[in-house]
Amino acid sequence: MTKRAAIILSGGRAERFQNTHQVWQDKALVKLLGKPLLAHVVENVKEVVEDIIVCVNTEERKKQYTEILKKSKIENVRLLIDEPCSPLGGPIAGILTGLIASNADYCFTLPSDMPFFKPEIIDHMFNSAENARVVVPMWPNGRLETLTMVLKKTEALEIAKTLCSLNRPRSDDIIRGALNVFLISTASEIGALDPDFESFVNINSQDDLANLRPRQAQGPINNSIRINLGNLSIPKLQNLQSASFLFNEEKFLEAAEAFSSCATQLEKEACYFWAAISHENEGKSLLGYSKLHRKQEITTEQAGKWKDSLLKASIVYELEAKSFDKHKGIFLAERARSNKSWCESIVNNQKGDLSHISHLQKN
């Protein structure tokens, strides 16, 4: 029998929820209809999964949540502190933590500020995951609910590890990196189970708490979409992790060579997302080497090498975008082109200042 788990993400700062000049509030502990948001979320997922994991970012939060769940008479929930992931933070740290801890075949991710997500929809998403590595809701305008996903555990774990090693904190990169995804239509499939879209009530602000409005969008896409861009090679992802380790150890030339090798192999297989990342990090490695060993300005030859790698990355990101265009993956194509623009902007920075390379996901 297929095992299911839920990974509840509750490690954010909830900045939009805060009131100026007031004490910081933990959004997950704020009461709605007499219960903390966290309790609502846990009660909804427990009907359709065997294992529930709540991921937080501090020991203090872990203790507070344990007490709240106890008072709410909710049992059999594991609370875990996020694995160290990216210096930029982001939800992927919680996703990685949950995937490492889970023994399930498939995991459903959900933020702790969506208190009305219907168990029927979660169950339907699990049932839709048989031939996909990721299932994610899609609105008619192409927007994706990137924190409410069903993930095939084994492959998703390796994807998340790789992304964290490369300092990419955005959850939509998991979707892009999975290559085989099912974008489940809110207009047709989910709407049939939740006509008022109560599942997508998202508490981001104090106003949201007072006015429980579901998120909705209009657009031309009314059917679910399957996207299969090829096979996912776990050994090649592990090669990328090894290359990123060399980079973090400031072994920049070795890292550049390793990333270049990854790029060549992945391009041959048309794995454009991972190939573009490889080219991008090859460029970062070459630039890092130049800045580490030369105090003066980078020579024309040195500049050309790292710039060539980033320009290759921008070209391959465009190939990725076109692949998504063919399948009407509007949001994913936009993300690929955002990464392309970032690479080009770094190339156009003539100083070659490594401080400008914080991370693609700031786009």
C-alpha positions in Angstrom: 0.0 0.0 0.0 1.3 3.5 -0.9 2.3 5.5 2.1 1.4 9.1 2.4 2.8 11.9 4.5 2.1 15.6 5.0 4.8 18.2 5.5 3.5 21.4 7.1 5.7 24.4 6.5 5.8 26.8 9.4 9.3 28.4 9.5 8.6 31.8 8.0 8.8 35.2 9.5 5.2 36.2 8.5 6.3 39.8 7.8 3.0 40.7 6.0 1.0 39.6 9.0 2.7 41.9 11.5 1.3 45.2 12.8 3.8 48.1 13.0 4.9 48.9 16.6 3.3 45.7 18.0 4.9 42.5 19.3 5.7 40.0 16.6 3.0 37.4 16.3 3.5 33.8 15.2 0.8 33.4 12.5 0.4 29.7 12.9 -0.7 30.2 16.5 -3.3 32.9 15.8 -6.8 31.7 16.4 -9.4 31.4 13.7 -12.9 30.1 14.6 -11.6 29.2 18.1 -8.6 27.2 17.0 -5.0 28.1 16.0 -4.3 28.1 12.3 -1.9 25.2 12.9 -4.6 23.1 14.5 -6.9 23.6 11.5 -4.2 22.5 9.0 -3.2 19.4 11.0 -6.8 18.3 11.4 -7.4 18.6 7.7 -4.4 16.6 6.6 -4.7 13.8 9.2 -7.7 12.4 7.4 -5.7 11.4 4.3 -2.1 10.7 5.5 -0.4 8.3 7.8 2.4 10.6 8.9 2.3 14.3 9.7 5.5 16.4 10.0 5.5 20.0 11.0 8.7 21.9 10.1 9.8 24.9 12.1 12.9 27.1 12.1 13.7 27.3 15.9 13.7 25.2 19.0 11.4 27.8 20.7 8.8 27.4 18.0 9.0 23.6 18.3 8.3 23.9 22.0 5.4 26.3 21.5 3.8 24.2 18.8 4.1 21.1 20.9 2.2 22.8 23.7 -0.5 24.1 21.3 -1.1 20.7 19.7 -1.3 19.1 23.1 -3.9 21.7 24.3 -5.8 21.1 21.0 -5.7 17.3 21.8 -3.9 16.6 18.6 -1.5 13.6 18.7 0.9 11.7 16.4 2.5 14.8 14.9 6.3 15.1 14.6 7.8 18.5 15.0 11.2 19.1 13.4 13.6 22.0 13.1 14.6 22.8 9.6 17.8 21.3 8.1 20.5 23.9 7.4 19.9 24.6 3.8 20.5 28.0 2.1 21.9 31.2 3.6 18.9 32.9 1.9 16.4 30.7 3.7 13.1 29.9 2.1 10.5 27.1 2.2 12.7 24.6 0.6 14.5 24.1 3.9 11.3 22.8 5.5 10.5 20.7 2.4 13.9 19.1 2.6 13.6 18.5 6.3 10.2 16.8 5.9 11.4 14.6 3.0 14.5 13.4 4.9 12.3 12.5 7.9 9.5 10.8 6.0 9.3 7.1 5.1 6.3 7.7 2.8 6.1 7.1 -0.9 4.5 10.5 -1.5 4.5 13.7 0.5 2.0 16.6 0.5 3.4 20.0 1.4 1.2 22.7 2.8 1.9 26.0 4.6 0.4 26.5 8.1 -1.6 29.5 6.9 -4.1 27.7 4.7 -6.6 26.5 7.3 -9.4 25.2 5.0 -7.6 23.0 2.5 -10.1 20.2 2.0 -9.0 16.5 2.6 -10.9 15.5 -0.6 -8.6 17.7 -2.7 -5.4 16.4 -1.0 -6.6 12.8 -1.6 -7.4 13.6 -5.2 -3.9 15.1 -5.7 -2.3 12.0 -4.2 -4.3 9.9 -6.6 -3.2 12.0 -9.5 0.5 11.5 -8.7 1.0 8.0 -10.0 2.6 9.1 -13.3 4.3 12.3 -12.1 7.0 13.4 -9.8 5.1 16.5 -8.7 1.4 17.4 -8.7 0.6 21.1 -8.1 -2.6 23.2 -8.5 -2.7 25.6 -11.4 -5.0 28.6 -11.9 -6.5 29.5 -15.3 -4.0 32.3 -15.7 -1.1 29.8 -15.3 -0.2 30.7 -11.7 0.8 27.8 -9.5 0.2 27.1 -5.8 3.9 26.3 -5.3 3.7 25.4 -1.6 0.8 22.9 -2.0 2.4 20.0 -3.8 2.3 16.3 -3.9 5.9 15.1 -4.3 7.2 11.6 -5.2 9.5 11.3 -2.1 12.6 9.6 -3.5 13.2 11.8 -6.5 12.0 15.0 -4.7 14.4 14.4 -1.9 17.4 14.3 -4.3 16.0 17.4 -6.1 15.7 19.3 -2.8 19.2 18.3 -1.7 20.6 19.5 -4.9 18.8 22.8 -4.9 19.8 23.5 -1.4 23.4 22.7 -2.1 23.2 25.3 -4.9 21.6 27.9 -2.7 18.3 28.0 -4.6 15.5 28.4 -2.0 12.4 28.7 -4.2 9.9 25.9 -4.1 9.0 26.3 -7.8 12.5 25.1 -8.7 11.4 21.7 -7.4 8.7 21.7 -10.0 11.1 22.7 -12.8 13.7 20.2 -11.7 11.3 17.3 -11.5 10.9 17.4 -15.3 7.7 15.2 -15.1 4.9 17.2 -13.5 1.1 17.3 -13.4 -0.4 20.8 -13.2 -3.9 20.1 -11.8 -6.5 22.5 -12.9 -8.3 24.5 -10.2 -11.0 25.4 -12.7 -12.0 21.9 -13.6 -10.7 19.1 -11.3 -10.3 21.0 -8.0 -13.3 23.2 -8.6 -15.5 20.1 -8.9 -14.5 19.2 -5.3 -14.4 22.7 -3.9 -16.6 25.1 -5.9 -16.0 28.1 -3.7 -12.2 27.4 -3.5 -12.2 27.6 0.3 -9.1 25.5 0.2 -7.2 28.5 -1.1 -8.0 30.9 1.6 -4.5 32.0 2.6 -3.9 34.1 5.7 -1.1 36.5 4.8 -2.2 39.6 6.6 -4.5 40.8 9.4 -7.0 41.7 6.8 -7.0 38.2 5.4 -7.9 37.0 8.9 -10.9 39.3 9.1 -12.0 38.7 5.5 -11.6 35.0 4.5 -11.4 35.5 0.8 -10.3 32.5 -1.3 -7.6 33.1 -3.9 -8.9 33.0 -7.4 -7.8 34.0 -10.9 -9.2 34.2 -14.4 -7.5 33.0 -17.6 -7.6 30.8 -20.6 -6.4 27.5 -19.1 -9.3 25.4 -17.9 -7.8 21.9 -18.1 -5.0 20.1 -16.3 -1.7 19.8 -18.0 0.9 17.0 -18.0 4.5 18.0 -18.7 7.2 15.4 -19.3 10.5 16.8 -20.2 12.6 13.7 -19.9 14.2 11.3 -17.4 15.6 12.5 -14.1 19.1 11.1 -13.4 19.8 10.8 -9.7 23.5 10.2 -10.2 23.8 13.4 -12.2 22.0 15.4 -9.5 24.5 13.9 -7.0 27.3 15.1 -9.4 25.9 18.6 -9.1 25.9 18.3 -5.3 29.6 17.3 -5.4 30.4 20.2 -7.7 28.7 22.6 -5.3 30.7 21.2 -2.4 33.9 22.1 -4.3 32.6 25.6 -4.9 31.7 26.1 -1.2 35.2 24.9 -0.3 36.6 27.6 -2.7 38.1 25.0 -5.0 36.8 27.1 -7.8 38.7 25.6 -10.8 37.8 22.0 -9.8 34.2 23.2 -9.3 34.1 24.9 -12.7 35.4 21.7 -14.4 32.8 19.6 -12.5 29.9 22.0 -13.4 31.1 22.0 -17.1 31.0 18.2 -17.2 27.5 18.2 -15.7 26.3 20.8 -18.2 27.6 18.8 -21.2 25.9 15.6 -20.1 22.6 17.3 -19.2 22.4 19.3 -22.4 22.8 16.1 -24.4 19.7 14.7 -22.6 17.8 18.0 -23.0 17.5 18.4 -19.2 17.6 22.2 -19.7 16.8 23.3 -16.2 19.7 21.4 -14.7 22.0 22.1 -17.7 21.4 25.8 -17.3 22.1 25.7 -13.6 25.4 23.8 -14.3 26.5 26.5 -16.8 25.6 29.3 -14.4 27.6 27.7 -11.6 30.5 27.1 -13.9 30.5 30.8 -14.5 30.3 31.6 -10.8 33.2 29.3 -10.1 35.4 30.9 -12.7 34.6 34.3 -11.5 35.2 33.2 -7.9 38.6 31.9 -8.9 39.5 35.2 -10.6 38.5 37.2 -7.6 40.3 34.9 -5.1 43.6 35.0 -6.9 43.8 38.5 -8.4 43.4 41.7 -6.5 43.4 43.8 -9.6 40.8 44.0 -12.3 40.0 40.7 -14.1 41.8 40.4 -17.5 39.8 40.3 -20.7 40.5 36.6 -21.1 39.4 35.7 -17.6 36.3 37.8 -18.0 35.4 36.1 -21.2 35.5 32.6 -19.7 33.0 33.3 -16.9 30.8 35.5 -19.1 30.7 32.8 -21.8 29.4 30.3 -19.1 26.7 32.7 -18.0 25.7 33.4 -21.5 25.4 29.7 -22.2 23.2 29.4 -19.1 21.0 32.2 -20.4 20.6 30.4 -23.8 19.7 27.1 -22.1 17.2 28.8 -19.7 15.5 30.1 -22.9 15.4 26.5 -24.2 13.8 25.5 -20.9 11.3 28.3 -21.2 10.3 27.3 -24.8 9.8 23.7 -23.6 7.3 25.0 -21.0 5.7 27.3 -23.7 4.9 24.2 -25.8 2.9 22.8 -22.8 1.3 26.1 -21.7 3.4 26.0 -18.6 3.1 29.8 -18.4 4.5 30.4 -14.8 7.4 27.9 -15.3 8.4 29.6 -18.5 8.3 33.0 -16.8 10.6 31.7 -14.1 13.1 30.3 -16.6 13.2 33.6 -18.5 13.7 35.4 -15.2 16.7 33.3 -14.6 17.9 34.0 -18.1 17.6 37.8 -17.5 19.6 37.5 -14.3 22.5 35.7 -16.0 22.5 38.4 -18.7 22.4 41.2 -16.2 25.5 39.8 -14.4 27.3 39.6 -17.7 26.5 43.2 -18.4 28.1 44.2 -15.1 31.5 44.9 -16.4 33.2 44.9 -12.9 32.7 41.2 -12.4 32.0 41.8 -8.8 31.2 38.5 -7.0 29.0 40.3 -4.5 26.4 40.7 -7.3 26.1 36.9 -7.4 23.8 36.4 -4.4 21.4 34.0 -6.1 19.2 33.7 -9.0 16.1 33.3 -6.9 16.2 37.0 -5.9 14.6 37.6 -9.4 
